[in-house]
Amino acid sequence: MYPDSPENATLTVPEAKLDAVKINNLYFFYPGKARTAVLVIPEWRIARGARVFLKGPSGSGKSTLLNLLAGILVANKGNIEILGQNLGALSSRARDRFRAAHIGMVFQQFNLIHYLSVLDNIRLAAHFGKKDMVDLTVTAKQLFDALGLDNMLITKKAGELSVGQQQRVAIARALINSPELLIVDEPTSALDSDTRDAFMKILLEISQKQGNTLIFVSHDTALTHHFNHIVNLAEINQAGAVEYVC
């Protein structure tokens, strides 16, 4: 089914300076939706190291696009290359391995496992990303310091933390493997303006230090000054009511 990418295929990102994201002739629709395309993107590229603010109204396909970039969803047609790797050429298991090793994600709902400790939540990400477990606690504490979190929280269950604390733990989890691509989905929607600005300062400082490419989705256009690329999804997505044709 996947002749070009056996399960033992090497998923190391090439050394060449390729685009972080390269999309060509992308079509995506959800099953049972009368085959009406959610996304039709002829071409879109993001250079490595770019900071991209992606905007668009609710229901416009922003989260769907992020899930395609992460390999959680698969395009019905077209190519998505992340860091030089064609995601469509990988099996589901290989995409999971690639995502764990090279992509960090911060979801709007954080997706922490509430009954596990903060450290165990981070350990899971490090395990799937093949991170050296020996230095994990040290690295986690360094991220906690940078994020303004008390190291004492590391043994608490994630469900015992405040929303703001859970948010920062989610960022630490996303950054623990020093991903080349960081995808952040509506992270400030529940924050007041002061907390939001402090959060952005920390996130951008750590992202710059790690040298990753950042794709940031938000309805809050007051944040656009932090980014060197502002993309309106409606300008790259030609879906509308177009019927998908295989």
C-alpha positions as CSV (number, residue, x, y, z in Angstrom):
1,M,0.0,0.0,0.0
2,Y,2.9,2.3,0.7
3,P,5.7,0.9,-1.6
4,D,7.9,4.0,-1.2
5,S,8.1,4.0,2.6
6,P,8.5,0.7,4.3
7,E,8.1,0.6,8.1
8,N,11.9,0.7,8.6
9,A,12.3,3.7,6.3
10,T,14.6,6.4,7.6
11,L,12.6,9.4,8.7
12,T,15.5,11.8,9.2
13,V,15.0,15.3,7.8
14,P,17.4,16.0,5.0
15,E,20.2,18.4,5.7
16,A,19.5,20.6,2.7
17,K,17.7,23.9,3.3
18,L,14.3,22.9,2.2
19,D,11.0,24.6,2.8
20,A,9.4,23.7,6.2
21,V,6.0,23.3,4.4
22,K,5.4,22.7,0.7
23,I,1.8,22.1,-0.5
24,N,0.9,21.3,-4.1
25,N,-2.6,20.7,-5.5
26,L,-4.1,19.8,-2.1
27,Y,-7.8,18.6,-1.9
28,F,-9.4,17.5,1.3
29,F,-13.0,16.6,2.1
30,Y,-14.6,14.7,5.0
31,P,-16.4,11.5,4.3
32,G,-20.2,11.8,4.2
33,K,-20.1,15.5,3.3
34,A,-21.3,15.1,-0.3
35,R,-17.7,15.2,-1.4
36,T,-17.6,19.0,-1.0
37,A,-14.0,20.1,-0.5
38,V,-13.1,21.7,2.8
39,L,-9.6,22.7,1.4
40,V,-8.4,23.2,-2.1
41,I,-4.9,24.7,-2.0
42,P,-3.1,24.8,-5.3
43,E,0.2,25.9,-3.7
44,W,1.6,27.1,-0.4
45,R,5.1,27.2,0.9
46,I,6.6,28.2,4.3
47,A,10.3,28.8,4.5
48,R,12.2,27.3,7.4
49,G,12.4,29.6,10.4
50,A,9.4,31.7,9.4
51,R,6.8,32.9,11.9
52,V,3.4,32.5,10.3
53,F,0.1,33.9,11.7
54,L,-2.8,32.0,10.1
55,K,-6.2,33.6,10.4
56,G,-9.7,32.9,9.2
57,P,-13.3,32.6,10.6
58,S,-14.5,29.6,12.5
59,G,-15.3,26.7,10.2
60,S,-13.0,27.9,7.5
61,G,-10.7,24.9,7.7
62,K,-7.8,26.2,9.9
63,S,-7.8,23.2,12.3
64,T,-8.2,20.8,9.4
65,L,-5.2,22.3,7.7
66,L,-3.1,22.0,10.9
67,N,-4.1,18.3,11.2
68,L,-3.1,17.7,7.6
69,L,0.3,19.4,8.2
70,A,0.8,17.2,11.3
71,G,-0.1,14.0,9.4
72,I,-3.1,13.4,11.6
73,L,-5.3,13.7,8.6
74,V,-4.4,12.6,5.1
75,A,-5.2,14.6,1.9
76,N,-7.6,13.0,-0.6
77,K,-5.4,14.4,-3.4
78,G,-2.2,16.3,-3.8
79,N,1.1,16.5,-1.9
80,I,2.1,17.8,1.5
81,E,5.8,17.9,2.2
82,I,7.0,18.8,5.7
83,L,10.7,19.4,6.2
84,G,11.3,17.6,2.9
85,Q,9.2,14.6,3.7
86,N,6.1,13.7,1.6
87,L,3.6,12.8,4.3
88,G,1.4,11.0,1.7
89,A,4.2,8.5,1.1
90,L,4.2,7.3,4.7
91,S,2.1,4.8,6.5
92,S,0.0,5.9,9.5
93,R,2.6,4.5,11.9
94,A,5.5,6.2,10.0
95,R,3.6,9.5,10.1
96,D,3.2,9.2,13.8
97,R,6.9,8.6,14.2
98,F,7.7,11.5,12.0
99,R,5.4,13.8,13.9
100,A,6.8,12.8,17.3
101,A,10.3,13.4,16.1
102,H,10.0,16.6,14.2
103,I,6.7,18.4,14.9
104,G,5.5,20.0,18.2
105,M,1.8,20.8,18.6
106,V,-0.1,22.9,21.1
107,F,-3.8,22.3,20.9
108,Q,-6.6,24.7,22.0
109,Q,-7.8,22.1,24.6
110,F,-4.2,21.2,25.5
111,N,-4.9,17.4,25.3
112,L,-3.0,16.7,28.5
113,I,-3.8,13.3,30.2
114,H,-5.3,14.6,33.5
115,Y,-4.7,11.5,35.6
116,L,-0.9,11.5,34.8
117,S,1.6,13.8,36.4
118,V,3.0,16.8,34.5
119,L,6.3,15.0,34.2
120,D,4.7,11.8,32.8
121,N,2.8,13.9,30.2
122,I,6.1,15.3,29.1
123,R,7.7,11.8,29.3
124,L,5.2,10.4,26.8
125,A,6.1,13.1,24.2
126,A,9.8,12.5,24.8
127,H,9.3,8.7,24.5
128,F,7.5,8.9,21.1
129,G,10.0,11.4,19.9
130,K,13.0,9.1,20.9
131,K,14.3,11.8,23.2
132,D,17.2,10.8,25.5
133,M,15.3,10.0,28.7
134,V,18.4,10.5,30.9
135,D,18.3,14.3,30.5
136,L,14.5,14.6,30.3
137,T,13.9,15.9,33.8
138,V,16.7,18.5,33.5
139,T,15.3,19.7,30.1
140,A,11.8,19.8,31.5
141,K,12.8,21.9,34.4
142,Q,14.7,24.3,32.1
143,L,11.6,24.7,30.0
144,F,9.6,25.2,33.2
145,D,11.9,28.0,34.2
146,A,11.6,29.7,30.8
147,L,7.8,29.4,31.0
148,G,7.6,30.8,34.5
149,L,6.3,27.6,36.0
150,D,7.2,26.4,39.5
151,N,9.3,23.1,39.3
152,M,7.2,21.8,42.2
153,L,4.3,21.4,39.7
154,I,6.2,18.7,37.9
155,T,4.9,15.9,40.2
156,K,1.3,17.2,40.3
157,K,-1.4,15.6,38.2
158,A,-2.2,17.6,35.1
159,G,-5.9,17.8,36.1
160,E,-5.0,19.6,39.3
161,L,-3.4,22.6,37.5
162,S,-5.1,25.9,36.5
163,V,-5.9,26.6,32.9
164,G,-2.9,28.9,32.6
165,Q,-0.6,26.2,34.1
166,Q,-2.0,23.5,31.8
167,Q,-1.4,25.8,28.8
168,R,2.3,26.2,29.7
169,V,2.7,22.5,30.4
170,A,1.3,21.8,26.9
171,I,3.9,24.2,25.5
172,A,6.7,22.4,27.4
173,R,5.4,19.1,26.1
174,A,5.4,20.4,22.5
175,L,8.9,21.8,22.8
176,I,10.6,18.9,24.7
177,N,11.9,17.3,21.5
178,S,13.2,20.6,20.1
179,P,10.9,20.2,17.0
180,E,11.7,21.8,13.7
181,L,8.1,22.7,13.2
182,L,5.9,24.1,15.9
183,I,2.1,24.2,15.3
184,V,0.0,26.2,17.8
185,D,-3.8,26.3,17.6
186,E,-5.8,29.1,19.3
187,P,-3.7,29.1,22.5
188,T,-4.7,32.4,23.9
189,S,-8.5,32.3,23.6
190,A,-9.1,31.8,27.4
191,L,-6.5,34.4,28.5
192,D,-6.8,38.0,29.5
193,S,-4.7,40.6,27.6
194,D,-1.9,40.8,30.2
195,T,-1.5,37.0,30.5
196,R,-1.8,36.7,26.7
197,D,1.0,39.1,26.1
198,A,3.3,37.4,28.7
199,F,2.5,34.0,27.1
200,M,3.4,35.3,23.6
201,K,6.7,36.8,24.8
202,I,7.7,33.4,26.3
203,L,6.5,31.3,23.4
204,L,8.3,33.4,20.8
205,E,11.5,33.6,22.8
206,I,11.7,29.9,23.2
207,S,10.7,29.3,19.5
208,Q,13.5,31.6,18.4
209,K,16.0,30.0,20.7
210,Q,15.2,26.5,19.3
211,G,15.2,27.8,15.8
212,N,11.9,26.2,14.7
213,T,9.3,27.2,12.2
214,L,6.2,28.5,13.9
215,I,2.6,28.2,12.5
216,F,0.2,30.0,14.9
217,V,-3.6,30.0,14.5
218,S,-5.7,32.6,16.2
219,H,-8.8,34.8,15.9
220,D,-6.9,37.5,17.8
221,T,-5.5,39.9,15.2
222,A,-3.9,42.0,18.0
223,L,-1.2,39.4,18.0
224,T,-0.2,39.8,14.3
225,H,2.7,42.2,15.1
226,H,4.6,39.3,16.5
227,F,4.8,37.5,13.1
228,N,6.7,38.1,9.9
229,H,4.1,36.4,7.7
230,I,0.3,36.9,8.1
231,V,-1.8,34.5,6.0
232,N,-5.6,34.6,5.6
233,L,-6.7,31.1,4.8
234,A,-9.3,32.4,2.4
235,E,-6.5,33.8,0.2
236,I,-4.9,30.4,-0.3
237,N,-7.9,28.1,0.0
238,Q,-10.0,28.0,-3.1
239,A,-12.6,25.5,-1.8
240,G,-15.8,27.4,-1.5
241,A,-18.5,25.1,-2.7
242,V,-16.2,23.3,-5.2
243,E,-17.1,19.6,-5.7
244,Y,-14.1,17.3,-5.3
245,V,-13.2,15.5,-8.5
246,C,-10.8,12.6,-8.2
